[in-house]
């Protein structure tokens, strides 16, 4: 499938810088980028490896799993329960419920988490450390949606699974130890796209009500012509070629890639009004940087309470990647997401 693309909608960038204790210089083919030192070491370690988009989906999935599981990271204590729910367009949707280690019997705020990985990669194993940290710092129950990946299933199956889980949790909150009056959505990369679209689905379909949205370096458009796509086409880490591979795996032949349910940046500004308070995080050296910030700017124009932060010296996936866990940007981003959600849960 060849995507029909048009010029990226642009908006004022929203950003703030995060200090790093040390950084090193790196060179992409055309541009000089500055990365935090441990992040640079991680990028250097990938030299000579096969690009992810030249692998099979199964091989690519294993590469990310190996990257995450071979890193020496501390796994925070937490309660973890895997479930298979008899819901969604495929008849079953797997979820993992993660609660703080010190959670008692009292109902907790609930956060549905949609993971990144280009719709092809990623699962609870790849995101477990991050989700455990978020659950503990937020003081909430995280419902991690392990949607069916592409290309095994294509759009809109993943979104329909996500929305089905949201409705099920809201209607059966007590079964999850969750307060139905305190619900939020969070996600990274393509999971950020899912947050934007599922929140709009909830608004258009009369609920469930949501207190907050957190989008971490989100995908917001299938248009790959932004300035950051040009600047970081060859990386570091996420490349334009990889995003083309992801999009082609996700979209069916007859899909319109500019449909707002695919490219939420294309929602009319008026349509975004009345969304819950939203957080948009971007990485400075990321092909997705400009589209994430453009979506944040559009939320602001729609009158949505919006907080936006660009993390300098960072790459795509910085909050999730175990090889760079504990460095300034991931630590600050996880703390920011947790604090934002805590501040906006209904009392």
N, C-alpha and C positions, 0 to 999 in steps of 0.2 A: 504494500500500500504506500502510495506517495502522499504525504501530507500537503494540503493546500494551505500555505501560510501567508499571513499578511503582517504588516509592520506592527510591532509591539506597541500597545497603548502605553504611554509614559505618564508618570506622575512624579511629584516632588519626592525625592528620596527622604526617608526618615532614618535617622541614624544616630548612634552614639558610640564612642570608642571604648573598648575595654583594654586596660593596660596589661601588658605581658611582661613577665620578669626577664625574659630573654628572647631574642629572636635571631633568625638567620636569613640570609638572602637565598632565593631560589630563582631560577630562570625557566620560564616556559619557552616555547619556540620563539615567540615574538615579544613577550612582555616580561618585565621584572616584577616579581611578587615577593613580598616579605612575609615569612611564616615564623611562628613561634618555634623555638629550637627543636623540641621533641616532635612537633608536627613535621618539620623539615626532615628529620631523621626518618620518620615513617614514610614520607614521600620518596626519599632517596632509596629506601629499602625495596621499593616497587620497580626500580629501574630494570628494564629487560623483561618484565613480566608480560604475558599476553593480555592485550586490552580486553576488558570484560565483554565488550560487544562482539568479540571474535570467538567467544566460547558458546557452548550450548547453554540453555537455561539451567540445566542440572549442574553443569560444571561451574557456572557463574555463582549459583547459590552456594555451592560448597566452598568456593573461594572466600565469600563473605563470612561464612560460618567459621572457616579456619582462621581468618583474620581476627575474628572476635574471640574464639575459644583458646587460641594459642597465646594471647596477650596475658601478661601477669597482672591481673587486676583483683582488687578486693570486691567480693560480692556481698553487698549489705544484707543483713538479716531482714527477712520479710516472710509473711505468710503467702504461699503460692498454691493456687488450686486450679487445675485444668478442667474444663468442662466442654461438652459438646451439646449445643443447643439445637433443638429440632425446629429451626426457623430459617428464613431466608430463601432466596430463589433456588438454591441447590438442595434444599430440604434439611441441611445441617450446616451449622457455623460453629467453628471451634473458637473458644475464648480462654483466656487465662486471667484469673482474678488475683491481684496482688495487693496485699494490705500491709501497713506498717507492722514492724515486729512487735510493737507494744500495743497493738489494737485490742480493745476489749470487746464487750458484747454490744456496745452502743453503735447505732447506725452511723456510718461515715459518709461524708460527701463522696460522690462518685465521678470518676473521670473515665470516659471512653477514650482509649488510645488507639489511633490508626497509624500503623508503622510505615516507614519508608523502605526503599529498595527498588524503586522503579517499577512497581507492580509485579516484578518478576522475582526479586530477591527479598530476603528478610523473613524473620519469624520471631518467636519469643526468644529463642536461643541467641539471636543476634542482638536483641534489644534488652535482654534481661537485666543487665547491670544498670542501664539507664532507667528502666521502669522501677526497679527496686529503689533506686535513689529518689526518684520522683515521688513514689508512694510514701516513703519515710519523711521526706521534706515537706510534702503537701499535707500529710496527715489524712490521706484519702485512700479509698479503694479504687485501684486502676483496673478497668476491664479492657484487657488487651485483645483486640479483634484479630484473629489469625485467618483473615480472608483467603479465599482461593486465589492463587497467583495467576498472572498471565504468563504465557499464552494459553494455559489450560482453560481459563475462562477470561472473557474480555468484557470491556465496558458494556453495560453498567452493572454487571454482576457484583463487583466488589463494593460499589456504593450501596447497592440494595442490601447486601449483607450487613454493612455498617449501620444503615438506618434500621434494619430489622433488629439488630442488637440494641440500639438505642431505645426503640419502642419497648422491647422485651424487658430491658432493665428498668425502665421507668414504670412499667406496669407490674413488675414483680420484684421491686426493689428490696423488699424484706428478705427474699431468697438469697440475695447477694450481700446482705448486711449493709445496704446503702440507703441513704435518705433520698427519697424520690424528689424532694424539694431542693436538692443541692446537686445539680448535674452540670458537667462541663465536658467539652471535647478538646482533645489535644492530639497532635500528630507531627511527624517530621517528613520532609520532602514530599513524596506523593501522598503521604498521610496528611500533610497540610492541605493539599488539594481536597482530600476527602473531608477534612474538617470544614472547609469553606462551603462545599456543596451540601454535605449532610445538614449543616446548620440552616442552610437555605431551604432544604427539603422540610425540615422540622417547622420552620416559620410558615412555609406555604401550606403545610398539611395540618396546621393547628396544634403543633406540639410534637414531642415533649418540649417543655420550657427548658432553656439552658441559661446558666449563670455567666459563662465565660467561654472563650475560644482561645486556644494557644496554637499558633502555627510556626513551626521551627523550620527555617529555610525552605518554605513551601514551593511546590510547583503550582503555578497559577495560569499558565497558558501553554498551548502547543506551538506557539510561534517562537521559533528559535533564532530570532534576528536582533535581539536586544544588544546593547553595548557590552554587557557582561558576557553574553554568549560569544561575541567577537573577541573580547579581551582574554577569556579563559577557555577558548574552544579546545585547546589541547591540555587542559588541566591547570593547576594540579588536581589530582584525584578525579573528580567528575568531568567528563568531556562532552562536547557536543555530539560526537559520534555515539557515545553511550546513551545519551538522551534520545537520539533518533531511534536507536534500537529499542529502548524502553517503550517509546510511544507506538512504534509499529507493532510491538507485541501486544499492547493494551487495547488499541482501537480496532474495532471491526471494519471491514472494507467499506461499509456504507456510512460510517460515522462522519459527522461534520466536526472536525477538530476545534472549530471556533464556537461550538455550542457551549454556553456557560456552564453546563453540567460537566463538561470536559475541561474547559478553560475558564475558571471562575472569574478571571480578570475581565471577561467580557460581559458579566452581569451589568445591567444598567445601574448607574449610581443610585437611582431611586429604589431599585430592587433590594439594595443592600441595607437600606435604612431599617432601623429597629433590630438589627442583629445585636447579640449581647456584646459586652466589652471584649475587645480582641487584642491579643498580643501577636506581633509579627517579628520574628528573629531572622536575621540574614547573616551570612558569612561574607567577609570582604572579598575572598578569592574563590568565587563560586559562579558558575554560569547562571545559576538561578537567582543571583542577588537582585538584579534589576526588577524582575517580574514580582518577586516577593515584596519589594519596597513599593512598586507601583500599585500592588493590591492594597498594601497598608495605606497608601495615600488616598486610594479610592474609598476605603472605609472611612477615613477622616472626612472626605468630601461628602459622604453620605450621612454624616452626623453620628457615626458610631464611635463610642469611647475607645480609642486605639492607642496602644503603646508600641513603639517600634524601636528596635535596636540592631545596629550592624556591629558585628564582632570582628575587629581587626585581627590580622595575623592568623586567620583561620581559613579552613577549607569547608567544602560541603561535607555534611555528616559529622561535623566536629563534636557535637554533643553525644553522638551514639558510638563513635569509634573507640573501642577499648584500648588500642595502642597509644592513644593520646589522652586517655582518661586521667583526670587529676591535674591537667594543665589549666591555665587561667580561664580560657574561653569556655570549655565544657563545664567547669565548676560554676562559673558565673551564670551561664545560660540555664543550667538545671535549677540553680537557686532562684533565678528570675522567673522561670515558668512556675515553680512551686509557689513563690510568693504572690505572683499575679493571681493564680487560681484561688489561693487561700483568701486573698483580699476581696474576691468577688463572689464567693459562695454566699448564697442567701442565708441570712441569720434567722 
